[in-house]
Amino acid sequence: MVAKLVVFKGTKDGLTIHLDPSADPSEVLVALRQELAQNRSFFGTGSTVVINTGGRLLESEELIQILKVLGEHGLTLSGLVTTGETACSKDQRKPEPVPTEPGAKLIRRTLRSGMQVRHDGDVVIVGDLNPGAEVVASGDIVVFGTLRGVVHAGATGDSSAQVMALRLAPTQLRIADLIARSPDEKEALPDRPEVARVKDGAVIIEEFAS
């Protein structure tokens, strides 16, 4: 039943969406889209939500797809919660050392100036990447917030790696050994998710559509 795959719960801090940790991720995504369409009165456009995965760690591609579904309904992801954790906004998170470990790395906080993350795998940040902060990853880099710092995806030479953010305005962006061309003039922050990828031997930035 769809109702068992996705459950909405209102709290004093806002809306939390609970996802069934034992169900197939593709089925959960379909259920999420259906539940959001059927319960528009439960939330308002521009609202932020917390996703509770019930203890299951999400792959970066799953997070990207969840972001797209939320965006279709005017919602923004503000946090991810697994069993035993307490939800908090990115502004409440305090910096702490970031260990290096294999596989995807999920960071639930804003990375401020002077902070560096180097990771063998994908890096997913629920928060902002401020000017002066740097992330280097052998895989993809996904930022559920504003990316203003320095990022290097596919750092070991993987030109299929991508960089995605809700607002993409990096100081410098690299994929493998390619550097994105900086704009000639300073522009306003984008108002939609964008993705940077390698195409025809160059780094291109385009609207995130899938």
C-alpha positions as CSV (number, residue, x, y, z in Angstrom):
1,M,0.0,0.0,0.0
2,V,1.2,3.5,-0.9
3,A,0.4,4.8,2.6
4,K,2.9,2.4,4.1
5,L,5.7,3.4,1.8
6,V,5.4,7.2,2.5
7,V,4.0,8.7,5.7
8,F,3.7,12.5,6.4
9,K,4.1,13.7,10.0
10,G,3.8,17.3,11.1
11,T,6.1,18.3,14.0
12,K,6.7,21.6,15.8
13,D,9.7,22.1,13.5
14,G,7.8,21.4,10.3
15,L,7.0,18.5,8.0
16,T,8.8,15.1,8.2
17,I,8.3,12.5,5.4
18,H,9.0,8.9,6.5
19,L,10.1,6.5,3.8
20,D,9.8,2.7,4.1
21,P,13.3,1.4,4.5
22,S,12.5,-2.1,3.3
23,A,10.7,-1.2,0.1
24,D,12.2,-0.9,-3.4
25,P,13.6,2.6,-3.9
26,S,11.9,3.1,-7.2
27,E,8.5,2.1,-5.6
28,V,9.1,4.6,-2.8
29,L,9.9,7.3,-5.3
30,V,6.6,6.7,-7.1
31,A,4.7,6.6,-3.8
32,L,6.3,9.9,-2.8
33,R,5.2,11.6,-6.0
34,Q,1.7,10.3,-5.6
35,E,1.4,11.2,-1.9
36,L,2.7,14.8,-2.5
37,A,0.2,15.2,-5.4
38,Q,-2.7,14.0,-3.2
39,N,-1.9,15.9,-0.1
40,R,-1.2,19.4,-1.3
41,S,-3.2,20.9,1.6
42,F,-0.7,19.3,4.0
43,F,2.1,21.7,3.1
44,G,2.6,25.1,1.4
45,T,4.8,26.0,-1.6
46,G,8.2,27.1,-0.4
47,S,8.1,24.8,2.7
48,T,11.1,22.8,3.9
49,V,10.9,19.1,4.8
50,V,13.0,16.5,6.5
51,I,13.3,13.0,5.0
52,N,13.4,10.1,7.5
53,T,14.8,7.0,5.8
54,G,14.2,4.7,8.8
55,G,17.8,3.7,9.0
56,R,18.5,3.0,5.3
57,L,21.3,5.0,3.8
58,L,20.4,6.5,0.4
59,E,22.7,6.5,-2.6
60,S,23.5,9.9,-4.1
61,E,21.3,9.2,-7.2
62,E,18.3,8.4,-4.9
63,L,18.8,11.7,-3.1
64,I,18.9,13.5,-6.5
65,Q,15.6,12.0,-7.5
66,I,14.0,12.8,-4.2
67,L,15.2,16.4,-4.6
68,K,13.6,16.5,-8.1
69,V,10.2,15.2,-6.8
70,L,10.2,17.7,-3.9
71,G,11.1,20.5,-6.2
72,E,8.2,19.6,-8.5
73,H,5.9,20.4,-5.5
74,G,7.7,23.6,-4.4
75,L,9.4,21.9,-1.4
76,T,13.1,22.1,-0.3
77,L,14.9,19.3,1.6
78,S,16.3,20.7,4.9
79,G,17.6,17.5,6.5
80,L,18.0,13.7,6.4
81,V,17.3,11.6,9.4
82,T,18.0,7.9,10.1
83,T,16.8,5.9,13.1
84,G,18.2,7.2,16.4
85,E,19.1,10.6,15.0
86,T,17.4,13.9,15.8
87,A,16.4,16.2,12.9
88,C,18.0,19.7,12.9
89,S,18.4,22.5,10.4
90,K,21.7,23.1,8.7
91,D,22.1,26.4,10.6
92,Q,22.1,24.4,13.9
93,R,24.8,22.0,12.8
94,K,28.3,22.7,14.2
95,P,31.5,21.9,12.2
96,E,33.3,18.8,13.2
97,P,36.2,16.7,11.7
98,V,35.1,14.9,8.5
99,P,36.7,11.3,8.3
100,T,37.7,9.8,5.1
101,E,36.1,6.4,4.3
102,P,35.2,4.4,1.2
103,G,31.8,4.7,-0.5
104,A,29.4,7.7,-0.4
105,K,29.9,10.3,2.3
106,L,26.8,12.2,3.6
107,I,27.6,15.5,5.4
108,R,24.6,17.1,7.2
109,R,25.9,20.6,7.7
110,T,27.2,23.7,6.0
111,L,30.9,23.7,5.1
112,R,32.4,27.1,6.0
113,S,35.5,28.9,4.8
114,G,38.7,27.0,5.6
115,M,37.0,23.6,5.7
116,Q,38.2,20.8,3.3
117,V,36.7,17.4,2.5
118,R,38.7,14.9,0.5
119,H,36.9,11.6,-0.1
120,D,37.2,8.5,-2.2
121,G,33.6,8.2,-3.5
122,D,30.6,10.4,-3.8
123,V,30.0,13.4,-1.5
124,V,26.5,14.5,-0.6
125,I,26.1,17.7,1.4
126,V,22.9,18.8,3.1
127,G,23.8,22.4,3.6
128,D,25.8,25.1,1.8
129,L,29.4,25.1,0.6
130,N,30.6,28.6,1.4
131,P,33.4,30.5,-0.3
132,G,36.8,29.3,1.0
133,A,35.5,25.7,1.5
134,E,36.8,22.9,-0.7
135,V,35.5,19.5,-1.6
136,V,37.5,17.0,-3.6
137,A,35.9,13.6,-4.5
138,S,36.7,10.7,-6.8
139,G,32.9,10.5,-7.6
140,D,30.0,12.9,-7.8
141,I,29.4,15.9,-5.6
142,V,25.8,16.8,-4.7
143,V,25.0,19.9,-2.6
144,F,21.5,20.4,-1.2
145,G,22.1,24.1,-0.8
146,T,24.2,26.8,-2.3
147,L,27.6,25.9,-3.8
148,R,29.9,28.9,-3.7
149,G,33.2,27.2,-2.8
150,V,35.8,25.1,-4.7
151,V,34.8,21.6,-5.9
152,H,36.7,18.9,-7.8
153,A,34.6,15.8,-8.8
154,G,36.1,12.8,-10.5
155,A,39.4,13.8,-9.0
156,T,41.1,10.5,-9.9
157,G,40.3,11.0,-13.6
158,D,36.6,10.0,-13.8
159,S,35.2,12.3,-16.5
160,S,31.7,10.8,-16.0
161,A,31.5,12.4,-12.5
162,Q,29.0,15.3,-12.0
163,V,28.5,18.2,-9.7
164,M,24.9,19.2,-8.8
165,A,23.5,21.9,-6.4
166,L,20.3,23.7,-5.7
167,R,22.2,26.9,-6.5
168,L,25.4,26.5,-8.4
169,A,27.8,29.4,-8.2
170,P,31.3,27.9,-7.5
171,T,34.5,29.8,-7.0
172,Q,36.1,27.0,-9.1
173,L,34.6,23.8,-10.5
174,R,36.7,20.9,-11.9
175,I,35.7,17.5,-13.2
176,A,38.6,15.1,-13.8
177,D,41.3,17.3,-15.4
178,L,38.9,19.8,-16.8
179,I,38.0,23.2,-15.3
180,A,34.7,25.0,-15.9
181,R,35.0,28.4,-17.6
182,S,34.3,31.2,-15.2
183,P,31.5,33.6,-16.3
184,D,32.8,36.9,-17.7
185,E,30.5,38.9,-15.4
186,K,29.2,38.2,-11.9
187,E,25.6,37.0,-12.2
188,A,22.8,36.5,-9.7
189,L,22.5,33.1,-8.0
190,P,20.5,30.6,-10.1
191,D,17.0,30.0,-8.9
192,R,16.8,26.3,-9.9
193,P,18.9,23.2,-9.5
194,E,21.8,22.9,-12.0
195,V,24.3,20.1,-12.8
196,A,27.8,20.3,-14.2
197,R,29.0,17.5,-16.4
198,V,31.6,16.8,-19.1
199,K,30.3,17.0,-22.7
200,D,32.4,17.0,-25.9
201,G,35.6,17.5,-23.9
202,A,34.4,20.5,-21.9
203,V,32.6,21.1,-18.6
204,I,29.0,22.4,-19.2
205,I,26.4,23.6,-16.7
206,E,22.8,23.1,-17.4
207,E,19.4,22.9,-15.6
208,F,18.9,19.7,-13.7
209,A,16.1,17.9,-15.4
210,S,16.4,14.2,-14.5
